[in-house]
Amino acid sequence: MNLDMFRDVVNTARSEIGKIVHGQDEIVTSLLVAIFARGHCLLEGPPGTAKTLLAKTIAQTMDLDFGRIQFTPDLMPGDVLGANIFNFQTGAFTLTRGPVFTDILLADEINRAPPKTQSSLLQAMNERQVTIDGVTYPLGEDFFVLATQNPIEQQGTYPLPEAQLDRFLFKLIVDFPDRDAEFEILSRNRSRPVGADRADDDIAKILTGETLQAGRAMVDGIRLDDTILAYIVDLIRATRTDAEVRHGASTRAADALAAAVRARAAIEGRDYAIPDDVQALLIPAMRHRIVLGPTAEIEGRTPEDVLSNILNRIDAPR
């Protein structure tokens, strides 16, 4: 696959998603960056902002197996991974596979389950395999988690542990659409029965397994000069020394950001990365990976504020 073919695939996927989801073009592009960078995504926003619809529509454009878990306070790790069940007929234990055994996993309202259940995804997201009763089972190279969560200020939510957050390439904030987009949503849906699922509409499966493999191979070949790598390293290290940050970003975060920068460059039609790619992705890739200190929290600072200051402070390569 060459760069022009890759851009055609991406633009076609955008068009298909746009049939269902309106007013979220930037988030759709970020999700496509994550898919081709082999990263997982976390969507956060208030109820009713089409987070689940967006996730299901993305899945419909991909010709891969799709599974969904509705996270609830009583969900247990075995409900996610599966368990070995004793078969009285054979006298042996048989693995009953959980919904994690799929290609695309929608973890809906992930922060409504307690941390013990959330942590059942740690190995799956990091290694694309799971271990059950001492036996390791592969999940496949296409395994991709798309999680949604409500803001942690809302009732009935549990904050995701730092180790869990670090597995997500991006945390994307899904806000309410603007007035024109909201009017368009209502206009398109006024003849639809109440409660009908828009994601059931006819969506072409653009991203087949072969297309994803070829696209990712092309993204891996995007040129990332030492100056860009040094810029990424300097930005990440700045999160660890900033006076407003208690815990900075990890080396895994730096590596994930570099992969995303390649994917964005390809989507923008370039076979090389530029500082603009890094600057555009730093906040969505790091907002969930830094922990603010007490002074910043008292002053009402946000991770986005701190990361913007770091971007302004660290000189970009010319």
N, C-alpha and C positions, 0 to 999 in steps of 0.2 A: 504494500500500500504506500503510495506517495502522499505528499502533503496536500495536494489538491483533492485527491480522493478522500482523505481523512476529513478535510473541511466539509466536503459534500455530505459525508455520513453524519457529522455533528450537526450541520444545518438542517438536515432532514429530520434528525431526532428532535431538534428544537421545535420544528414545525409540528411534528406529531404530538409532542407534549403540549404545545400551545393550543391544540384543539380542545383540550380539557382544562388546563390550568392557565389562568389569565393573570397578568400583572406581577408575575414572579420571574421575569426573564433573567435577572442577574443570578438568582438562586438556582435556576435550571442550568445555567452555564457552569456555576460552581459545582453542581452535582456531576455534570459531565466531566469536568476536570478531575474530580475525585475518582470517577469510574475508570478513567484511562490512566490515572496515577496509582491505581490499585489501593485506594484508601477508603475507609469507612466514613460515613457522615452522620452528624447529629443535627436534627432540625428542632429548634426551640421556638415556641410562640404560644400565644393564648389559644384556647379552644376555638374552633371555627375558622381557622385561617388556612385550611386546606392542606395541612401537613401530611395527613394520611393519604389524601387524594393525590398529592404530588408524588409521594413515595410509590403508590400503586401504579400511577401512570408511568413513572420512570421504569418500573418493573415490566409494564406491558410493552415497552419499546424494546425490551431485551428478550431474546429467544432462549431463556434459561429457566430453570426451575425456580419457583417463587414460594416462599413460606412466610407466614405471619404469626407472631406471638403477641397477644394482648396482655401486657404486663399488669398484674394486679397485686395487691398486698399479700394475698395468700399463695402466690405462685412460688413453686419450689424449684431448685436447680434441676432436679430430675424431670420436671415438666418441660425444661428447655433442652436438655441434653439427651434424655432417654434413660433407660435403665435395663439391667439384666433381669428378666422375669423367669422364674422357674417353670418349666414345661413338664407337667406331670405325665404326659404321654411318652415323652422321650427321656425323662429323668435327667434333663440337663437345662442349664440356663440359656436363654435366648435373648439376644439384644433387641429391645423395642426402641427403635430410633426416634429421637425427639425432633421437633421442628427445626432445630439447628442444622440438620442434615439437608441442606438445600444449596442453591447458588446465590439467590438474593433473599436475604432475611429482613423482613420489616419488624423491628422491635418497637411496637406501638406503645407510647406512653411509658417508656422504659423506667422513668423515675417514679413510677407508682409501685414498683416492687422494691423490697428491702435490699440492702447492699449484698447480702449473701446470694440472692438470686441474680442480681446484676453481675456479680463476679463470675458466674458460670460462663459468661461470654469472653472472659479475658484470654484464655488460651486459644479459643476459636478465632478471635479477631487478630491476635498477634501472629499465630503460627498456622492458621487455617487447618487446624486439626483439633480433636478433642480426645481426652483420656477418660474412659469409663471403666472403673474397677481394674485399673492397671493396664488396660489395653488401649492403644492409641489408634484412632480412626481418622483418615484424611478427609477433608471437606472439599478439596478441589481448588484450583488456582482462581476460579471465578467467584469464590465466596466473597460476598459483599454485604455488610450490615448497614442498613439505613434505619436509624432510630429517630423516634420523635419524643419530645418531652414538653411538658408544660413548665412555665417559669417556676422556679423553686419557691417563690413567695406564695404560691397557691396551696390550698389545703390538700392533704393526702399525698404529698410528694416527699421523696427521699433524695438528698443530694447524691450525685454520682461520685464514687471515690476517685481520687486523682489518677490512680492506675487505670481505671476504666476510661476516664476522659482522655488520657494520653493515647489510647488506641484509636481515637477518631482523628482523621486527617483534618476535617473542618467541623466547626460548630457554626451553623448558619441560622441567623435570626429571621424568622418568618413573621412579618408584620402584616397588618391589614392593608389591602390594596388601596390605591388612590381612588378618587371618586369615579373617574372614567372607567377604570378597570372593574370597579364594583358594579357600576351600572351595566357594563357589558356582561358580567356574570349573571346578574338577575335577568337581563334581556334574553340570554341564551337558554336560561333554565325555566322560563315562565310556562313553557308548554310541557315541561317534564313533571311526572308524578312526584309528589312530595316524598322525600326520602330516597328517590332513585339514585343509584350509584353512577355518577358520571364516568368513572373509570371503566365501566363496561362498554363504552362506546368503541367503535371500530378504530383501533390503533395499530398501525403497521409495526411489525417486529423488525426494527432497523438494525439493532445491535445483536447480531448472532454471535455465537461463540467464536467462529472464525474471524468475524469482523473485529471483535474485541481483541483477539490475540494479535491480529495484524496491526491494529491501531496502537496497541501498547508497545509492540516492537518498534513501530515508527517513532513513538514518543520517547522511547529509551535512547533513540539515536539523535535526539535534539541536542545541539551543542550547548554545553554549560561551561563557560570559560572560568578560569581560576579566579578572575576578578568577581564574578557573580557568586561563586562558592565562598570566597572570602567575605563578601557582603552579607551572605546568609549567616555565616559563622559569627560575624561581628554583631549582627542584630540579635541572634540567639544568646550570645554571651552577655550582651547588654541587659537582657531580661534577668540575668542572675546577679548582676551587680547594682541594679537600679534600687535606689533608696525606698521606693514605694512598693517593691515586690519582695514578698517573703520567700517564695519558691519560684525559681525561674524555669524556663523551658528546658527539655531534655535533649540529648543528642539524637534520640529517635525523632523528636520533633523537627530538628534541623534536617535530618535525612528525608522525612516526609515532605517538608516544605520544598526541598530541592526537586523531588519527584513531581510535585504539583506545579512547580515553575515550568518544568519541561512541558507538561500537558497544556498549560495555559498558552505557552509560546506557540505550540502546534495549532491550538484552536484559533489563535490570532493570525495564523498563516505564516509563521516564521519558523525556520529550522535552527534558530538560535534564541537563547533567552537574553532578556535585557533587564535592567534594574526595575522598570515599571512592572514586570511580572512579579518580582519579589514584593514590591510595595503593595500591589493589589491583593496579594494573598496572605500577607503577614498577619493581619488582624483575624480573618476567619480561621487561620491555621493555629493561632496562638492564644486567642481570647479565653479558651477553656483550659489552657495548659499552664497559665501563670496564676499564682495565688497572691493576692494583694496583702500588704502589711496592714497593721491596725491603723496607722496614721492615714493611709490612703482611704481606708474604709470610713473612718470618722469624717473625713473631708468630702465624702461622697464621690470619690473618684471611681471610675470604672476601668476594667481591663482595656477597653478600647481607648480611653484617655491616655493611659500609661503607654500603650503600644504606639499610639500616634506621636507621643513625645519622643519615644526612642527612634522612630522613623525620622523625625525632624533633627535629632541630635547626631545620628550616624550618617556620615557622608556617603552618598551613593557613588559607585565608580562611574567614570566618564568615558 
